[in-house]
Amino acid sequence: MINEKPHLSFWEIWNMCFGFLGIQFGFALQNANMSRIFQTLGADMDAIPILWIAGPVTGLMVQPIVGYLSDNTWNRFGRRRPYFLVGAIFTSLSLVVMPHSSVLWMAAGMLWILDASINISMEPFRAFVGDNLPKKQQAKGYAMQSFFIGIGAVVASMLPWILSQVGVSNVAPEGVIPDTVRYAFYCGALVLFIAVGWTVIRSKEYSPEQLQAFTPKDQQSTASSEEMSQTQWLSSAWRWLLPAIVASALVAWFALDKQLYILTFALMAFGLAQYLMAWRRRQQAKNSGFDTIMNDLFAMPTIMRQLAWVQFFSWFALFAMWIYTTAAVTSHHFGSEDPSSNLYNEGANWVGVLFAAYNGFAALAAMMIPIMVKNWGLKLTHSVNLLLGAFGLASFLWFKEPKFLLLSMVGVGFAWASILSLPYAMLAGCLPMAKMGVYMGIFNFFIVIPQLLAASVLGLLLRYGFDNQPLYSLIIGAVAFVIASILVFRVRLNHQPSPLTSLKEKAHG
């Protein structure tokens, strides 16, 4: 007989999720300020997407590796918690150094380090919920994480604006990052380290033996449900390599924009990874972490494959918003493209307020989503919320007054809350416990890949289709949200009670 994991109290769940407050501080400071930092250091508008490539590339590499390693870690510090702590240390140091970037290449390099460090801490947090909570409480755990994501992002996004209100200088000489941004990053480093440290100290983890006792026998196997042969790997490799090689050659021959190499090289790398798997099959090499990740990628559950397309278009829209909102608002609503001007910096601070607003609305939406799910079901609820996000982004074109953009953030907030919780709720029950970390890392591929595509093509779309006007990136994002909302209905859920219904209990503690 399988033992059921004991239910945790409200405060136990609070402690295990509190670290997400700090992690979101880091992400929110990055999302709201990196385009501003890049422009301050002299980046051209069409170069901004490629400078943001650090996030998706590091996520693509780090998350499945950390997921696999944390699945197979157990020592006196625990299973996931060692990664929380190591990531927090490096993230805090990166946040302190980032605003001292004096040249563009330094800021871009620091973004790589910052994003890799955040991913080390963040990726195991999703698996942490699956490890510690029984199924009936898992949705409550994800909701608690969403709550801390909202609170952390609200405060962090507003920090430069708040600091400017208390007299901290919001302008600086050309090529110098303002004090409001520098001090905001210092505060973020402190909050992140304290919050993650709280979770590390105040939470416990089950040992591998205890987790096995809680797991049904049909989910205890750590082997992939199916493995491809050498011939299959080789055939699949060339299906990716040939188009990538031809596309790279065309980019070089016709002297097309070099940003397209991001996409072609990514396809080539995926093909080479499969070619390496074919070679390892031929050599009959012993299974490694790389083999496990690749096998699990191709043997992922059906629901996960269907959700991949929803995630793809959802995160393409979000990345378009994160990259271009600062440039769109400062140029279209404040009328300045000069990073050293007061108007530009007022607009950039207002973007921080807008980002804080959508995260605040997301925290409120997280309490409404269980009611929506109860009445409409998981799929319709997620579809509606994504459509609200589409209306929110599209309304940037309609509203002329910056203050009215707060209304736009209501729709974005509902979409953000939904994206952070409902896809994970749809996956509930289909992931084997022993592979929770690696599958959460693989699921994040479908967050990372659209960001790579956005970094490759958004600048080109704006330059050749919209006269390099950043506002239209948000319209492109709105269209992507609409496509994602339609694709939700392709997901075939198992006929089982939705774990999100237990979210109702959150309001009552």
C-alpha positions, 0 to 999 in steps of 0.5 A, a space after each residue: 500500500 502506498 503511503 500518502 504524503 502528509 498535508 503541510 500547514 499553511 506556514 510550512 507551505 509559506 516557508 517552502 515557497 518564500 524563496 520565490 519572492 527573492 527569485 522574482 526580485 531578481 527577474 523583475 529587476 532584470 525584465 524592467 531594467 535591462 533594455 534601459 541599461 542597454 540603451 543607456 550604454 549605447 545599444 541601437 534599437 535593433 540590437 536589443 533583442 540579440 542582447 537579451 539572448 542570454 536569458 533563453 540560452 542559459 535557460 536552455 542549457 542550465 534548467 534541464 541540467 540542474 533538474 537532472 542533477 537535483 533529481 539525483 542529489 541527496 546529502 545533508 543539505 537536502 535534494 533541491 535546497 543546495 541548488 537554491 543556495 548556490 544560485 542565490 549566492 551567485 545571483 546576489 553577487 551578479 545583481 550588485 555588479 550589474 549596475 556598475 557595467 560601464 560598457 555594453 559588452 560588460 552588461 551583456 556578459 553580466 546578463 548571462 551570469 545573472 540569468 544562469 544564476 537565477 535559473 540554478 535557484 529557480 528550476 528546482 523550486 517547481 520540482 520542490 512542490 511536487 516533492 513535498 506536497 500531496 497532489 491535493 495540495 500541489 496546486 496550493 503550492 503553485 498558487 503560493 509561488 505565484 503569490 510571491 512572484 506577484 509580490 516580489 515583482 511589484 516591489 522590485 519593478 517599482 523600486 527605481 520609481 520609488 527611489 526617485 520619489 525619495 530624492 535618489 537621482 534618476 538621471 546620469 551623464 551619458 553612458 552612466 546608469 542612474 542611481 535609482 537603478 543601481 540602488 534598486 539592484 543592491 536592494 534586490 541582491 539583499 532581498 533575494 539572498 534573505 528570502 532564498 536563505 529563509 526557505 533553505 533554513 525553514 524547509 525540509 525535504 523527503 529522502 529518496 527512500 521516503 519519496 519512493 514509498 510515496 510513489 506508485 510502482 508504475 511511476 517508480 521507474 527512472 528509465 525513459 518509457 521509450 528509447 530511440 535506436 541509432 538509426 532513429 537518432 541519426 534520421 532525426 538529426 539530419 532532419 534538423 541539421 540539413 535545414 539549419 545548414 542550408 538556412 545559415 548558408 542563405 543568410 551568409 550568401 545574401 548577407 541577411 541580418 546576422 540575428 538570424 544566425 541565432 535561430 539557425 545555430 540553435 537548430 544546428 545545435 539541436 541536430 548535433 545533440 541528436 547526432 551525438 546520441 546516434 554516435 553514443 548508441 553506436 558506441 554502446 556508451 553507458 547512459 549519462 545525464 545527457 542521454 537521460 535528458 535527450 531520451 526524456 525529451 523525446 518520450 515526454 507525455 502527450 499532454 506535455 507535447 500539446 502544452 508545448 505549443 501553448 507555452 511557445 506562443 504565450 512566452 513569445 508574447 511575454 518576451 516581446 513585451 519585456 524587450 520592447 515596453 521600455 522603448 515603446 513607452 518612452 518613445 510613443 507615450 513620453 516622446 523621447 528616445 534619448 536615454 540621457 533625457 529626463 523625459 526618457 528616464 521618467 518613461 522608463 520609471 513608469 514602465 517599472 510601475 506598469 510591470 509592478 502593476 501587472 504583477 500586482 493584478 496577477 496576485 489578485 488574479 491568482 485568487 480568482 482563477 480557482 473560481 474560473 476553473 470551477 465554473 469553466 474548467 482548466 482549458 477555457 479559463 486559460 484561453 480566456 486569460 490569454 485573450 485578456 493578455 492580448 487585449 492588454 498588449 493591443 491597448 498600448 496602441 489605443 491609449 495615448 495617456 501613460 496613466 491609462 496603460 495601468 488598465 492595459 496591465 489588468 489583462 496582462 496580469 491575468 495572462 501572467 497569473 494563468 501562465 504561471 499556474 494553469 499549464 503546471 496544473 494541466 501537467 499534474 499527475 503525468 510526471 514520474 516522481 523520480 524525474 520531476 526535476 528533469 521534466 520541469 527543466 524540459 518543460 521550460 524548453 518551451 519557454 526558452 525556444 520562443 525567446 530565442 525566436 523572438 531574439 532572432 526575428 523581432 528586430 527584423 520584423 520591426 525594422 522591415 515591417 513597422 519602420 522600427 517602431 517598438 510599439 508594434 512589438 506589443 501588437 505582435 505579442 498580442 497576436 501571439 497570445 490569441 494563437 496560444 488561446 486557440 491552441 489551448 483547446 488542442 490539449 487533451 486532459 485526463 478526466 480527473 478532478 482538477 487540483 486547482 479546485 483546492 486553491 479555494 482553500 488558499 483564501 481561508 488559510 
